[in-house]
């Protein structure tokens, strides 16, 4: 999956709002929506900030095999849910 889709999936799986991430990046909600829908290219520095806000390593966004079940397993390992 593309990076922007991985970011969206992880954000949703963690129950984090777009507004929270947008504020953490110091940008508008619409600007962040452009990142998640793939309309704009994501630079490395913003990707690092998003990873920090979501409690992940930025490398996870680059995983082209990331699926909802993988994210659920990641959350279970971390949160014991």
N, C-alpha and C positions, 0 to 999 in steps of 0.2 A: 504494500500500500504506500502511496505517497506520504511524505512527511506531514503535510497538513491534515490528512485523514487520520494518521496515527495520533497527532496532537488532539484532535477532536475526540477520538475514541477514548483516549486516556483521561482527558478532562471530564468527559461525561461519566466514565466509570468511577471516577473519584468524587463525583457530585460537586464539582467546582463550576461556578458560573463563568460565562464569558465576560461578564462585567468585572469580576474579581481579577481575571487574567489581564484584561484591558487596563485596569487601574494599576496593576503591578508593572505593566509595561510603560505606563505613563502615556497611554494613547486612548483615543475614543473607542467606544464599543464598535462603531462601524469599521474603524481601521482594523480592529482585531478580527472582525468578521471576514474581512478581506484575506487575512492570513489563513483562517480556518477553511475558507472555501477555495483557497488556492489561487485567488486573483492576483496576489502579489507574492514575490519571492521573499522567502524568509532568510534573513541573514543569521550568521552563527551567533552573534551576541544576543539577539532576541530569542533565538532558540534556547540558549543557555538560561535566560531569565525565565522563560516559560517552563523549562524543566525544573528549575528551582521552585517556582510557584506551585508546581504539581508534585513536588517531592520525588522527582525521577532524575536519572542521568540522561543528559541530552542524547546519548547514543541510542537510547530505546526508540526515539522518534525515527531513526534511520532503518529500523528493522522492517524489511519488506514482507516478512511473514507474520507480522503482528495481527492478531485477531482478538475478538472480544473474549474468547475463552482463555487466551494467553494473559490478557489483562486481568481477568477474574482470578487466575492462578497467582499473578503477581500480587494482587490485593490480598488474597488469602494468606500468602506467605508473610506479608508485612503486617496486616491487621488481624490475622487469625479469624477472619469472618467465614 
